[in-house]
């Protein structure tokens, strides 16, 4: 299967698909952290029409509930919604947009209701309610429910890499995507 992972600098999802024999590539404005097929640049400057599956991780800063205090009703939030909507309109049968709990359905009421998943359902002992807005894909089923419900992401203190670390995708999520959607 030909898979594109959009707005992914870490390579976590891309590498999980590559390990299973899929033709996978990541795309982001940033360089990738791991060696592997990666396109650096504006995702809308590339042709995604030949792909079987697109998994997108658009920036969540302006759309997440945690940003309500700063971004509610702002132009930044509307720009983020427009960006997410533009991803949704990419002509591919199977597409998923991943983002934490936020304002996507408020700003984009034509979107489907999301499936919400937690890292502790996929082998990670922490919480981070994550939404999956899907087209042409079934719900992701939990693969490894673990004890422990630490709020590591929420408690993360200020640092130069805080934004990157808060947005890092969980390997358990990526492995489940490969097993169930690949």
N, C-alpha and C positions, 0 to 999 in steps of 0.2 A: 504494500500500500504506500502511496505517496502522501506524506504528512508534512504540513508546515506548522511551526510553532511561532506565533507572532508575539512580539513584545517580550521576548525571552533572551536575556543576556547570559543566564547561568548555564544553559544547555542541559538542564536536568531532564526536562520532558523529551527533548530531542534525542538525548543519549539513551534514554529508556527505549524509545522506538527503534533507534539504530541497533541496540543490543539484540532486539528481537527480529532483526532482519528487514525492517522496513526502510524505505527510502525517505529519510527525514532531514529537514533543514530548519534552522532557527533564523529569526530576523528581528533585529532591534536597532535602535539608534546607537547603542553601545556595542563595543566589541564583545565577543563571547568570552566567558571565563575559562572554557575548556576547549580543547582542539576538537573540531568537528565542522561539518558544513554549516556555514553561517553567512547571512547577508546583512551587512551593516548599512542602514539607511532607512528612509521613509518607507514603511511597508506598502504604501499605496503607489509607490513607483515600480512595483514588481507585479508580474502577472501570476495570479494564483489559480487561474481557471483549470489547470491540469491536475490539481490536487484532489485527493479523495477525502481528506480530513484536514480541517484547520482548527487548531487550538490557540486561542488568543488570551493573553494576559495583559489587557490594557492597564495603564497606570491607575491606581485606585485613590490617589491623594484627594482628588476633587469630588469623587463620587461616594466615598465610604461614609458610613454614619459617624465615624470618628472625626471627619472633616466638617460636619454640620456647623460647628461653632464658627468656623472661619469662612466656609464657602457656600453656605445656604443662600440661594437666590443670586449668586454672583455670576458674572460672565464666564469665569473659569469653569464653573460647574456645567454651564450650558455647552461650552466648548468640549468638555470631556464627554458629555452625553452625545454630542454630534459625532465625535471621534468613534465612540463605541457603536453608534448606529451605522456609521460608514463601514465598520468591520462587519457588522451583521449583514450588510447588503452585498458582501463579496459572494459571487456566484459559485457556490460549492454546495453539494448536497448535505455533507456532514460538517457541522461547525459548532464549536462551544466557546463561549466567552466566560472566563473565570474572573471573579472579583469578590472581595469580601462583602458582607452585608452592607447595603447602601441605598442609594437613591435611583438606581437604574430604572426600575419599573415606574417610579414617579415621573421621571423625565422622558421615558420611552414606554408609554403605556401599551404600545403594540407588541412589545416583547413578550415572550412566554414567561410564565412564573418560573423562577429558578428552582433547581434542586439544591438544597443546602447540605453540605457535608462537613465533617470535622476531622482534623488530623488523627485524633484518637481512634477513629474508625478504620484507619489505614496504617496502624503500627507506630504512631507517634504519640507520646504521652503528653499532649498539650491541646489547648483549645484555640481555634481560630475559625469561626463560622465562615464558610466559603461557599459562594453561590456559583452554580453552573447554569448558564442560559444556553440551552441546547436546541439544535435543529438536526433532525435525522439520526439522533442517538438515544439509546435507552438510558435510564437512570444508572448511575455508578453505584454498584453494591459494595458495602463494607467488606474488607478482606481480612482485617486483623484488628479486632477491637481490643484495646489495651487499657489497663487501669492507669490512673494518673490523669489529672486534668489541670495541668499547670498553664497559666496564662503568660508564657514566656514572651510572646510577641508584644502583647499589650504592655508588659512591664519593662520592656527594653528601654534603657536609658539613652540619653543623647550621645551620639558619636558620629564621626565623619561617614561611616558606612551604614548608619541606621536605616536609611531609606532602602538600600539594597537588601539588607538583612531582613527587614520587615516584609519585603516583597518576595523573598526567596520561596520557591515552590517546594512542597514536600515530596520526597522521593516515593513515599507510599501512595500518594495521589497519582503520580506519574506511572508507577508500576501497574496500578489498577486500570488506568486509562489504556495502557498497552494490552493488558490481559482481556479487558472487556470490550474495547472499541477497535483494537487492532486486529 
